[in-house]
Amino acid sequence: MRVNAVPRHRKNMQTVHRPSLAYRRLENCDLCARYCRVNRRSTIEGAVCRTGEPAVVASYGPHHGEEDPLRGWRGSGTIFFSGCNLRCVFCQNWELSQRRVGREVEPRAIAGMMLELQAQGCHNVNFVSPSHVVAQIIAAVTDARARGLRVPIVYNTGGYDSLEALALLDGIVDIYMPDMKYGDPALARKYSKVRDYVEVNRAAVKEMHRQVGDLVLDADGIAQRGLLVRHLVMPHGIAGTEEVLSFLAEEISTNTYLNLMDQYRPYHRAREFPELARPITREEHREALAIAARHRLARLDHT
């Protein structure tokens, strides 16, 4: 199992042209925790994300279904990327995550989308499924900020992120919003096809919190900076809610902003697994809330 140390070059990062550095890493790709080492600037063969040098955008626009501090009253400016570094059998967006739905776009075009979302009044720019397109995001944000982007950047991730990528994102991302999907690595392997999800995920969340701290809201309750964690409650305790929330309380912060999501449904291939073939019950969600209370995690989203 592999969780690499944060690269020592972080302190010198501001003296490096960061988009160029990120694109160089695509040539032996370590920009997610799969560590495929594929030269994605020339091929997608062997890349789990099936994404080459151009990012693939499926859609973008204001989204009013995100957490309260993100959506506010004008919406979160979401940009949905196709492709993913996970293979969750229950993925509700599997058409995007497992297929190249959408169009290839250059960073300049992504920057234009960001500026358009800001012009529409969105409270933030929200990158959905960004882990495999870190280099493209860094280039786009750098361009957009030079052209007047002012709203916070949200990194909305499945939580399987490399420390190399997070080091590059330090100072680029304002709000980290990782999933914490599992407390048991064996179940992560079974349902999301990664052996070391729990170890990688916890190291990533620690680094995210180190960079941005607890979630900070403005006077209107809109998120400006910090960590927001999502945990999808699953049938039969499969998500390991006790283990995940214990980690957050003991090793991150009891002030962590947490969304204990109750919307699990058996999407994609979930019905192939009898234990995943039903929605969660009200009692299962109540138990998750009780676990949060036991761990003094009271800052819960009510979306």
N, C-alpha and C positions, 0 to 999 in steps of 0.2 A: 504494500500500500504506500502511496506516494503523496506526501504533502510537502512541497518544497519550501524552503525558507524564503522570506521576502527578499528580493534581490537587493544587494548592497548599494546599487547605483541610484536608489531613490533620492538620496540627498542631492545628487547632481542632476536630477531629472529636469530641473528648470533651465539648465544650460544646454539641454539637448533638444533638437527639433522633434518633439514627441510624436507627431504623426509619422514621420520618416522612420523613427525607431520602432514604432508599432508595426508598420508595414514590413520592415525587415524581419520581424519575428514571424510573420506569415510564411516566410520561406523555409522555416523549420518549425512548424506551428506548435506553440505552447500556450496559445491564448485562450485555452480552456483546460479544464482538468483532465481531459482525455489524453493530452500530450500525444497527439497523432504523429507529430513530426513530419507531416506532409508539407510539401511546398505548394501552398494554396494559391500562390500567384501564377502557377502554371497548370495546375490540375486539381480536380476534386476527387480523384481516384484515391481511396483509402481514408478520406476525410469523413469522420462520422457525421459531421454537420451537413455534408454534401453542398458546401458553399465555397466558391473560389474567391478570387480577389474582389469582385463586385458583390456587395450586399444585395439581397433580394427583399424588397419591401412588398408585403401583401396589401396593406392599406394604412391609411392614417387619417386622423380627425379627432375632434373633441369627443371624449368618452365620459359618460356620466354614471358609470357603474363601478368606479374605483372607490377606494376608501375615502371617508368623509374629508380628511385633510388634503387629499389630492384632487378630488373632483370639485370641491367648493360649490359655487353656483354657476361657474362658466365652463366647467369640465376640465379634465386632464387631457393634455394634447398627446395622444398615443400614436406611436409609430410601430406597427406590427411587422417584425421580420419573419421571413420563412426560414425553416431549418431549426435544428435544435441539437444539443449535445447529449440529450437524454432520450430514452425510448420508453416512456411511461405507457403502460398498457391501458391506462384509464384516461389518457389525455383528452380533454374536451376540445382542444384546438388541433387535433391530429392532422387535419388537412393542411395546416400551415407548418406544423412541426416536422412532419414526415414527408412532405412533398414540397417541391419548389414552386409553390403557388405565388404568383406575383411577378414583378419585373425587376430586372437587374438595374441598379442605380448607382451612380457615382456619389462620392461625399458631397460634392457641390449641390446635387439635387436634394440630398437628405437635409443639408443646411437650409435649402429653400423651403422644404416642408416645415422645418422647425420655426423659421421666421413667419411662415404663413399661420401656423398654429398660434404663435404669440400674437399676431395681428388680429386673430379671431377672438382673443381675450382669454385663451386657456391659461390656467394658473401655473403650468409647468409643461415640459416636454418629457414624455414618458416612453422610454425605449422598452418594448416588450420582446422578450426572448433575445437578449443582446449578447449572450456569453460568447458566441462564435463570431461576432462581428465587431469586436472591440477596436481593432485598428480602424475600421471604417467609421465607427462612431467618434473616435478621437479626432480624426480628420474633419468630420462634419461639424462637430461642436466647436473646434478651433476656428473653422471658417465662419460659422454662424455667429459666434461671439464677436469676431472682428467686424461683422456686418450689423451688429446691434442687438443680438440676442441677450436678454436680461433675465428671463424666467429660470427657475431651478431645473436641473437635469435629474430625472428619475431613472435609475437602473433597476428594471423590473425583471428579475432573474429566477430561474429554477434552482439556483443555489449551488450549482456545480461549477464553480469558478476557480481558475488558477490564481495563485498569489502573484505570478508574473503579470497577469492581466490587471489585477487590482492595483499593483504598484504603478502601472501606466495610467490608471484611471484616477489616481490620487490627485485631487484638485480639479478634475474634470467633472466628476459626479458630485451632486449636492445631496441627493437622497438615494440611499440604497434600500431596495425592497426585495430581499431574497425570500424564496420559499425555504422552509425547513421541513422537508417532506417525510423524513423517517428518523426513528431512533434506533433502528436495528439494521446493520449493514447487510445482513442476509436477505431481508425483505426488500431493501433497495436493489439488490442484485436481481431478485426474482421479478420485481414489478417495473423497474426502470433501467435494468441492464447495465448497472455500474456496480463494481465491487466495493468501492471505497467512498461511497456517497457521504456517509455520516462523518468520517474523518475530514474529508475535503470540505464539506459544508460547514462544519464547526470552525475550521481554521479560517475559511472565507468570511464568515459572519464576525469573527473576532477582528479580522483586519478591517472589515467595513466599519465596525463600531469604532475602532481606533482612529479611522480617518474622519468620521463625521459625528460621532457621539450619539446621544439620545435624540429623538425627533424633537425639533424646535418648531413651534407654530407661531404665526404672527397674531396680531390683535383680532383678526377675523377668523382664526382657527385654521389657516391655510399653512401647509407644511413648507418650510423654507430650507431645512437642512436636517440630516440625521438618518437614523436607522428605523425602518418599519418592517417587521417580520410577518410573513404569512405562514400559517400552518393549517393545512387541509385535514380536518377530522375525517377519518375513514372508518368503515365498518370493522367491528371486532378488534378495535384498538390497533390496527395494522400500522397506523402512522407513528405509533410510539409517543403519544402525546406526553405522557409522564416524563420520559427521558428528555424530550425536546425542551419542555418547559423548565425542567430542573436545570438543564444546561443554561438556558437564558437567564434564569434567576441567579444562578451561582457564578457564572463565568462571563456574563455580559452585563446586565443591569436589570434590577427589578422595575426600572422606569422604562423598559423597552415598550414601544408602541406595538401592539400585537393584534393581528386579525386571526381569530380562530374560526376559520371558514366552515360553514355548514352546508355548502352547496355540492358536496360530492354526489355524482351520479355515475352509473356504469357506462361511460362513454368508450368509444374506440373498441378495444379488445377485452374490456373488463369482464364481459359476460362469459368469457372462456375460463374464468376463475370463479368458482362458486362463492368463495368468500368475499369477492368484490362485486357480486352481481345484484346488489341492492343499494339504495340510498342509505345514508345513516339515519338513525332514529333520533327523536327528540331527546331521549334519555342519553344516548351517546354524546350528543352535543352538550347537554347539561353536565355530564361527567367531565368533559373537557374544560368547561367553565369552572367547575369545582377544583380541578387540578390547578388552574391558573390562580384561583383564590388561595389555595394552600401554599403556593409558591410566591404569594404577594405580588403577582403580576396583575395589577389593577387597571393598567392603561390599555383598555381593550377597544377595538373598533366596533361600531354597531351598524355597519353598512347592511 
